[in-house]
Amino acid sequence: MLCAPLIAAAMIAALAVIGQSAAADSIEARFADWLRAELWPEAQAQGVSAETFEAAFRGVSPNLDLPDLVIPGREGQAPEAQHQAEFRAPGAYFAENVVAGVAATGRRHAERHGDTLAALEERYGVAPGILLAIWGRESAFGTARIPYNAFEVLGTKAFLARRQEMYRNEVIAALRMVEGGHARLEDMKSSWGGALGQPQFLPSSYLRHAVAFDGSARADIWSSERDTLASIANYLASHGWVRGRDWGFEVTVPDSLSCAQEGPDRGRPIAEWVELGVERVGGRPFPEHELAGEGYLMLPAGRLGPAFLVTPNFYVLKEYNESDLYALFVGHAGDRIMYGDFRFAGDWRPVDRLHRADIAALQRGLEELGHDVGGVDGLVGFRTRRSIGTWQANTGRQPTCFPDRAVVEALR
């Protein structure tokens, strides 16, 4: 026989389940109303037919398990989870088995698609290794499972995400893709973020940048490897890829040069960095044609990891994915595809285990002291890194330009 406290606990749990079910039913009803009253008129105004709209959303309901949603009745949950997320050490992004796998498979595709890659470099100016590295990173060269219904994902996020307006534009773009015959409904599978096909394009990127390079009537980023590579090349060229320049170089930075000199707003000709003591690793000189070009110091782990001089093309890679580490992965893997296996010369040294809440607290402390950290987001971008370095130098500490437990405690 259950005692009274256990019965009460069971009743509370049952009521909670009933409450969650009712809330989900309410959200689903509101979603259906939103589709009919708000999204459909906008889609219709952009040329989407009722037939396409109805087919796209037939049987679709909000997926409340997707990340980055603002769900009525759960307002405190998502931010708290993000608040408690562990800050990942930069070196973890470059697990050797992952980088080596992309490089090895990329080399096989470089041989297989040699003529296509040469033609794309001629047309768009983007080196083959870069195209292959993006393809490998985004979809494991087309082998990754992409399981979600794109209209479920994009519809849910347009209705409930923090960036509703962005996703509203994307779901309309997805409808236009189907309406215009660019894709069949069964093609419209996406990542949890709504990205499509082998290059993982958002629908608006597909409409602007996808290329039918294999001679067909439509750009097939789902099945055509040639179209996939051409679409990536067109995307980068459209975002300002500089023909003839590299993405960047691993370097050594002398102690006399402040790590707070990092950032795309503190560029100078590569020849000037050389005069300041920056050297390419391995004793190799920088290519002669690069010396007059603008270069930017990039220290993803501050003084606790490898250092790089990057070119404007590095920041074009960030247009594909805004992460410094993503762009560095693509550049490094691309080099290994084209020039053979090698690892970074600099070591990724151990860093303190912190949470994003710790980083956010550090950022608030630096902002209160007048530093520009690029916003309190719990992420260690270049503005946060160099602000740490400046604060460390101003307070008599050894500048590392990277957070640790002592820095967090001092700035709380």
N, C-alpha and C positions, 0 to 999 in steps of 0.2 A: 504494500500500500504506500503510495507516494505521500510524503509529508507536505504540509502546507507551503513551505518555501519553494519546494521543487515544483509543486503544482503552479504556484504563482509565476515562477521562472518560465515554465513551459507555456503558460498563457501569454506571457509577455513576448516570448519568441514567436509564438503563433500569430499574435497581433502584428508584430513587426513584419512578418512575411506577408500577411494580408495587406498591411499598409504599403509595402513595397510593390505588391502586385497591383494594388489600386492606383498607386502613383504611376506605374508603368503604363497601365491602361489609359490614365489621364494624359500622359505624354504622347501616347500613340494617337489618341483622338485629336489632340492639339496639332500633332504633326500632320495628320490628314487634312485638318482645316487649313493649316499653313500652306500645304501643297496646293490646295484648291484655290484659296483666296489670295495668296501672295506670289508663290513661285510660278504658277501656271500663267497668270496674266503677263508676267515679265518674260517668260519663255515664249509665249505666243507673240509678243511684240518683237522678239528677235528671230521670228521665222520658224519656230518649232511647232509642228502640227500636234493636234490633240491625240492622234494615233501614236506618234512617237512618245509623247509625254506619258500617256497612259501605259504604254508597253514598258517604258523604263521604270515606272514606279509600281507596277502591278506586283502585289505581294510584298512590297518593301515596307519595313517599319524601322523606327530608329534603333540603332545598335548602341545601347548604353554602355557597352564594355569598351568602346573606343576611348583612347586617351584624349586629354585636353578638352573635355566637355564641361559645360556649366549646366548641371542637371538640377531641376527644382527639387528641393528637399535634401540635396546632397552638397550644398554649396561649399561646405568646409572640407570635403574629402579630397578633391583633386589637388588644390593648392597645398594641403598638408602633406600629401604623398610626395609632391614635387619638392617641398620644403625639406623632407627627410631623405631625399635621394642622395646617394653617395656621389661625391665628386670623383670622377674617374681620372686616374693618373694618365697623362698624355701618352706615355709609352705603351699603355695597354692597347691603344688603337692600332699599333703596328706589330701585332703578334706575327712572328716569323712564318708560321704555317699559313696564315692568311695571305700575307704579302707574297710569299714564295709561290703559293698556289695561283694567285692572279698572274704573277709574272710568267710562270711556266705555261699556263694555258694561253696567256696572251701571246707568247712567242709562237705557239702552234697556229693561232689565228693570224698572226702576222704573216706567216708563210702562206696560209690558205687564202688570205684576202689581200695578198701583196699588190695586185693590180688595182683593186678598189681603193686601198689605202693611199697608194701613190696618186691616183686620180683625185681623191679627196684633199690630199695635201696641196696639190696643184690648184684646185678650185678654192679651197677655204683657208689654206695656210696653216692648218693645225697638224702637228706631228702625229704619226700613226700611234706611237706609244701612248699618247694622251687619250686618244679615242678608245683604244683597247682597254686602258686602265679604267676609264669611266664605265665602259660596258661591263667589265668584270666586277667592278665594285657595286654597280647598281643592280645587276640581275644575274651575277655569276655566268656571264656570257649567254644569257637567255635560258639558263637551266633552273633558276630559282622559282619556287612556287609562289604565285601571286594569287591569294585565295579569295579576296573580298569582292563582293558586288560593288562596283564603283558608285552606282547610284545610291546604294545603302550608305556607303561611307560619306560621299559628298553631300547627300541629302541630310544625313544626321548632323554633319558638321556645319552645314549652312543653317541648320535650325538651332543647334545647341552649342557650337564651339565658341571659343573666345574670339576667334577671328572670323566671325560670321560673314562679313561682307566679302572677304577673300573667297571663302568657300561657296558663297552664293554665285559669284562670278564663275567659279570653276564648274559648278553643277550645270549652269546654263551652257557653258562651253562644251561640256560632255554631251548634253542634249543636242547641241548644234552638230557635233561630230556624227552622231547617229542620223540626224535629220539630213545631213549633207552627204551621206553615204560613205563617210570616211571610215566608219567602223560599224560592225554589227553589234547588236545588243550582247550576244554571247562573247564578244571580244572584250567587253567592258569590265574586266577584272582589274582590281587595283590593290595597292598596298593599303595599310591602315590609314595612311595619309592621303590617299586618293590618287597616287601616281600610277601611270599606265605603262604597260609594255616593257620591252627590254631596256630602253634608255630611262625608264621611270619618269616620263613626262607628265606633268599636270595637263589637264585637257587644254587649257589656254596655251600652254607651250606647244602642244601638238598642233593646234591650229596655226600658230605663228611660225613654227620652226621645223615641223616634220617634212621630210623630203622623200619623194618617190624616186629613188636612185636606180632601181632595178628595171625601170621601163614600164612599170604597171601604172594603172590610172590613179591609184591612191597610195599614200605613204603607209606602208605596213610595218609598224614598229613592234608587232607581235610575232610575226613569222619570218620576216625578211631581215637577214643579217646586214645586207648591203644598205637597206633603208635605215636600219638602226644606226649604223656607223655614220651615214650621211647626215642623219638628223642631229646626232650629237655634234658633228662638225659644224653644221649650219647654226646650231644654237650658240656655240662658242664664238664663231665668227660674228654673229649678229650682236653679241655682247661685247665686242671690242677686241677679240684676240689679235695680237700683233704678229703679223707674219714675220718669220725669220728670227724671232726672239725665243729664248728658252723660257721655262717657267721659273727657274731659280737654281741655286747652287748651295750645297752644304759648305759651310765656312768655319773658320776659327775666328773668335773675336777677342782681341787683347783685353786684359784687365783694365787698361787705361781708358777703354771706350765704354761709356755707361750703357748698361742694358736698357735703360730708359729711353734710348734712341730708337726703339722699335716703333714701327707703324707705317701705314701707307701715306700718312701725312708728313712724314719726316724723311722723304726720299732724297737721294742725291745721286749723281752719276757714279757708276760702279768704280770708275777710276779714282774718285774721291774717297770711297770706302777703302780702297787699296792703300791710299796714302795715309789713312787713319790706322792701318795695321790689320785690316781684315784680309784674310787669306783663304783661298779655296783649299779644301782638304786634299791631302795627298800631294801637295806641292805643285799641282797643276795650275797653270795660269788661266785666267778667265779668257774666253774667246775674244779675239781682238774686236770683233764687231759689237760686243756687248759693253765695252768699256765706257763708251759715251752715253749709253742708255741709262735711264733711271733705275735705281735699285733700292730695295727697302729691307731693313733688318727685320727678321722674323725669328722670334725665340719662343716657341710654343710651350716650353717648360722653363722659361727664364734661363738662368745660369745652370739649371739642373738637367739640361738636355742638349741635344744637338742644336746648332745655330745655322741660320740660312740667310743668304741674300736672295730675295725674290724679285721678280720683274712684274710689270703690270699684268702679265698673263696669269700669275698666281691669283690675282684678284678677279680675273675672269672666271677661273675655276670656282671661286667662291660664289659666283652668280649661279652656278649649278647647284651648289650646296654651301651654305654660308659658313660652315665650320672650317677653321684654319686647318684642323687635323685631316679633314676630308681632302682639302686641296693638296695638302702635303702628301697624303697617301697616294693620290692620283699622280702627282709629279714623280714621286719616288718609284712607284710601281711602273709608271711609264718608262722611266730611265732603265729599270731592270729588264723590261721587255725588250728594249732596243739595244742595250749595251751589255747585257749579261748580269748574272747574279752578284750582288754586293749589298752589304748592309750599311746603315749609317755609320760613319766613323766615330761620331760622338755617342756617348752612352746616355741612356735614359736613367738618371739616378733615382733612387727611391724618394717618394714624396709622402708627406703626412696624409693619413686618411681623414678626410673632412667630409662634411655634408654641404649640400648647396646652401643650407641655412647659414652655415659658418661663413661661406663665401659672401653671402648677402650681407651678413653682419659686418664683415670686413669692408665691403663696398660702402655701406652706410657710414662707417667710421671715417673712411677716406674722403667721402663727399663732404662730411661735416668739417673736414680740414681744408676744403677747397679744391680737392683733386677731381679731375674728370675721369670717372671710371667707366663711362659709356652706359650707365644705367645700373640699377640694383636688380640684377637678374639671377644671381647665384652662379654665373658663368665667368670663367677667367679669360676674357678677351684681351686684346693687346692694350687697350686703355687701362684695364685693371692691372695687368702685369707691369706696365711702366709706372703706374701710380704707386704700386707697391715699392718698386725700385727707387723712385724719387723719395718716398717717405723713409725708406730704410737709410738712404744716404743722408737725408736731413736730420735723422735721429741718431747718427753715429753707428748704424748697423752695417753689416756687410751686405751690399745689394745683391739679391738673388732674382728680383723681379718675379717672384712666385710665392704663392701663399703657403704658410705652414701654421702649425698650431700656435706658436709663439706670436706670430704676426696677428692672427685672429684674436687672441686674448688681449694683446696690446691695443687693438683698435675697437674692441667692443664698447 
